[in-house]
Amino acid sequence: MEKLPYCPKCGAKLKEEDKFCYACGAPAPKIVKEEFSVSADNLIEKIKELLHEGNITRIIVKDEKGKILLEIPATVGVIGAVIAPWLAALGVIAALATNCKIVVERKEE
């Protein structure tokens, strides 16, 4: 389990070992990572499904060799119109890759 790199309350940069924000005292939330392997054909559909879940902090798309192709911050999922460029980029990735890994970071409740 890892810590979020920034305080969700004030935005101060946090260290991995911080339990509380040094600036505002808020607890440093932990994140849990999940990894999914998907074919390029199912990539966009899986990303849309994950963004609708709502408790995601970040989505990372990697190729079969582990190279990061795209990172989508959690705030994108909140606004539907902003997601269109991300989906267009995912379409290009899907056309170039055969299999992808999706790493999902979620806040631990």
BELMO-V261509 format. One record per run of one state. SS is the DSSP state (H for helix, E for strand, C for the rest). FROM is the first residue (numbers start at 1). LEN is the number of residues. If there is no record, write none. Layout:
# BELMO-V261509
<<SS;FROM;LEN> <SS;FROM;LEN>>
This chain:
# BELMO-V261509
<<C;1;1> <E;2;2> <C;4;2> <E;6;1> <C;7;6> <E;13;1> <C;14;6> <E;20;1> <C;21;6> <E;27;1> <C;28;2> <E;30;10> <H;40;14> <C;54;2> <E;56;8> <C;64;4> <E;68;6> <H;74;5> <C;79;1> <H;80;17> <C;97;2> <E;99;9> <C;108;2>>
